Amino acid sequence: MLAGRHIRLTASILIGLIGLAAAGSIVFLTLVYPRQTIDYIEIHGLTDQAVLPAEAESYLESLRGLSYPDADERRITDYLERFGIIESCSVRKKYPGSLFITIVPKVPIAVFSADVETVVNSDGTTFEGYEKLVSRLRNTIPFIELDQQPTGSEAVGEGIRDALRYIPMLNELKNAAADIYNLISEVKYGTNNSKAITIHITYIGFPLDLILYNPISGGRLEEAVRAALLIGKSESSGSLLQYKVFDTYMIESGE
């Protein structure tokens, strides 16, 4: 008898506890959980060469205050991955109101300026640059102005693809001879028949142009620049000096 009463009492207590838990869950799911909002966002993976455009920053800021259940990780991921600087990203929510975003950026190797500024990634993909990113990239990777003839998106795309041949040479020059690379004030690429790239240098008051008709090694380019600077030191007119640089020799072209 006593054992039976004890079992019934225990069962009643367990049923009561289960009922309380169920009621608590219902209250939490219907009243508490939906009212939790995103109030903290942490982003990993951004660098000086991988910054988000203003549109993406505004979007992430708009997530603050969003209902926690409505912060869909897949939708946030899909939105961010449509930007050309992002290779992939992962989004994780943590209750009660945190959002953790990890970004794997692409690697920009050059910026081309025509009607718009176009960033080229190491995988060959391109996207139109945005102001903050281009500003940060200007002194870290080659920045090339396309002197396109004729204009148009196809001509720009073709010019970019062809001019990319010169990027390894410019990067090699930067790594091997930073003093020379830092003298470069402008790089232009002509999309006409010559397919030549022009490097403009200003050195102790006189301007110097080197016109390269074929990509050469950064070491060869350094030799050409230093030879031209040596010649230029003896010039007192201050006029523009031009040199045509080929694979194995350099010809002065007076102006």
N, C-alpha and C positions, 0 to 999 in steps of 0.2 A: 504493500500500500504506500509506504513512505517513498519507496523507490519510484513508483509510478507518479506520485505527486511531484517528486523532484524532477523527473523527466519532463512532465508537463510544464513545470515552472521554468525550466531551462529553455524549453522550446518556445514558451511565450516570450521570454526575454530575448531570445535570438530573433524571433519574428518581429518584435518591437524594434530591435536594433536595425534589422534589415529595412524595416519601414522607415525609420528615421534616416538611414543612409539614402534610401531611395528618394525620400522627400528632400533631403539636402541636395542630392544630385540634381533633382528637378529645379530647385531654387537656383542652384549654381548655373545650370545650363540655360535657364530662361531669364534670370535676372542679373546674375553677376558676370558670367562669361561674355555675353554680347556687349556688355558695357565697358569691358577692358579695351584699351586703345593702344596703338603703337606710339610709344613716347621716347624710344631710344633706337637709333640706327647707327650701326658700326660697319665701316667699309674697309676692306683689306685689299691690297694689290695695286693701288694707285701709286704712280711715281711722277717725277717731273715730266716724263715723256708719255705718260698715260693718264690724262685728266679727262673728266667727264664734260661733255658739252653742257651749256646752260640749260638746255631742254631737259636733259637727264637729271641734273641737279634739282631743277624745279619739281620734277616728277617725284624724286625721292623725298624732297621736303614736304610734298603734298601727302605723303603716306603718314606723316606724323598726325596723330589724332584719329586715324582711320580705325574702325572697329577691328579688334584683333582677329575675329573669324573671317573678316573680309579681306585681310592681307594675304592674298593668294600667292604662294611662293613661285609657282609655275608661271603665272601671269607676269610677275615682276621680272623673272629671269628672261622670259621671251622679250619683254620690252627693252631691257638693257642690252641684250645680245644683238639687237638690230643696229647698234651704233658701230661704225667701222673700226674704232679703236679697241673694241672688246672681242677677244677670241672666244671666251666663255665666261660664265659666272655661275655661282651657286648662291641660293638664298635660303636662310634657315630662320624660322621663328622660334622664340623662346618665351614661354609664358612668364610673367603676365603681359609684357608689352615691348619686347625687344626684337630687333630685326638685325641679323648678321649677314652681310653680303661680302662674298669673296670674288674678286675679279681677276681673271687671267688676261692681261692686255696683249695686243699685238705689238710688233716692234717696228716703229716708223724708221725708214731709212733715208727719206728725202721729202722735201716739199717743193712742189712746182707751182709757180704763180703764172696764171694766164688771166682769163676773165674772172676766175675764182682761184683760191689757193687749194691745191689738191695734195693730200698726204698719201705717200706710197708706203705700204708695209713690206716687210721682208718676204711675205708670202705672195707678193705681187698684187694684192688687193689694194684698191684705192678708195678714198672717200674725200669729200669736200671738207677742208679743215675748218675749225672754228677758232675764234680769236684767241682764247686763252691757251689752247694747245699750240697753235702756230707760233704764238709769242714765246713760249717756252722752248720750242724746237729750233727757233731761228739760229741760235748760236751753238747748237749741239749736232745737227746733221746738215748735209748740203741743202741749200735753199737756191733753187734755180728758176730764173725767169724765162718763160717760153716766148720767144719772138716768133709768133706763129704767122705763117703765110700759106694758105688763107686761114681765116678764123673758123671756128666751128668745133663742136665736141669731138668729131672724128679726128680732125687735125690735131687737137690737143692730146687726145688719147694716143695717137700714133707718135707724136713728138715725145710724150712721156716715156713710152716703151723704148724708143730709140735712145733717148738721153740717159736712160738707166744704165747704159753701157759704161758711162763715165763715173758712176757712183763708187765702185771699188777703188778707182784711182784717187778720187777726192778723199775717201776715207783713209786710204794708205798715206796720203800726204798729211792729213791731219794728225795721224798717229805717229808718223816718223819725223815730221817737221812742223810742229805747232807754230813756231815763229813765222813761217811762211804762210801757213794756212790762215793765221789770224790777220794777215795783211789783206786778205781777199775781202773786198767790199761789195762785189757783185759778180754773179755768175749767170750768163745768158746762154740759151741754146736756140740756134736758128733752125726752124723746121723747113727751110728752103732746100735747094738741091745740095748745098754744101754740107748740111748736117753737122755743122761745126759748133763747138762750145767755146764761149769766150769768157775768160777769167779776168776780171778787172781788179787791179791792185793799185793802191795808193801808198807810196813809200816816200817818206820825208819830203813831201810837197809835190812830187811829180806823179802823174797818172801813167799806168802801164797796162796794156791789154795783151794777153796771150791767147791766140786763137788756135785751138786744138782741133785738128781734122780727124784724128783717130785717138781712141783711148790708149794711153800709155801707162806705164807703171808710175806709182806715186814717187818713186825714187828718181825716175827720168824727168818727171814734171818738176821736182825740186831742183834738179840740175838746171833745167831750162829757166826757172824763175830766178835762181841765184845768178846765172849768167846774164840775164836781162837786167837785173838790178845793178850788177857790176857795170854794165854798159851805161845804164841810165844815170849812174852817179856822175858820169862825165858830161851829161847833158845839162846845160844851164838855161835852155829856152823855156822849160816848163811845159812844153807842148806834149800832147799825147804820144806815147811811144807804143808801137804795135809790133808784135812778133808772131809769126806763124810757126807753130810747133807741130812737127810730124813725128812719126815713130822713132826715127833715128837721128834727125837733125833739126836745126832751127834756122829759119831765115828771117832776117829783120825786114819788116815792111814799113817804110818810113811814112810818116804823116806829120 
